[in-house]
Structures are given as structure tokens and as C-alpha cells.
Amino acid sequence: MYKCEETVESALEERSDVDNAVADNEANQVRVEGSADPGTIAQTIEHAGYTVDR
């Protein structure tokens, strides 16, 4: 696992509306389980220092 994957997963999983997050650097994707809306997920990832393709 890449450090960036851990950073994104941790940032997302700190949210009360995210139950689980799995980031895949090679696929450039993150899978999120929970009730967070896509905009909130994107903002959280960007706040962690990463770019989100919208």
C-alpha cells in the first residue's frame, strides 16, 4: 500500500458519514461506503492534498 492511499483512506474514515474507504493509487480510484455525498468526499480528498477528477 502506498502512503498516499493510507492518507486518503484515513482522511475519509475520520468522517462520521464514511464507514469504509479503500484507495487504489494505480487505478486512480477510491471506493467509499457510507452516506457521504460525492461532493463531500471530493472535498475531503482535496483537503488531504490530492487532486480529484470530477
HUGI-V107133 format. One record per backbone hydrogen bond with DSSP energy under -0.5 kcal/mol. NH is the residue of the N-H (numbers start at 1). CO is the residue of the C=O. E is the energy in kcal/mol with one decimal. If there is no record, write none. Layout:
<<NH/CO/E> <NH/CO/E>>
//
This chain:
<<6/2/-1.8> <7/3/-2.4> <8/4/-2.3> <9/5/-2.7> <10/6/-2.6> <11/7/-2.3> <12/8/-2.3> <13/9/-2.8> <14/10/-1.2> <15/12/-1.6> <18/15/-1.2> <19/33/-3.0> <20/33/-1.7> <22/31/-2.5> <24/29/-3.2> <28/24/-1.0> <29/24/-1.9> <31/22/-2.8> <32/30/-0.5> <33/20/-3.0> <35/17/-1.2> <36/17/-1.7> <41/37/-2.2> <42/38/-2.5> <43/39/-2.3> <44/40/-2.2> <45/41/-2.2> <46/42/-2.5> <47/43/-2.5> <48/44/-1.3> <49/46/-1.6> <50/45/-1.8> <54/52/-0.6>>
//
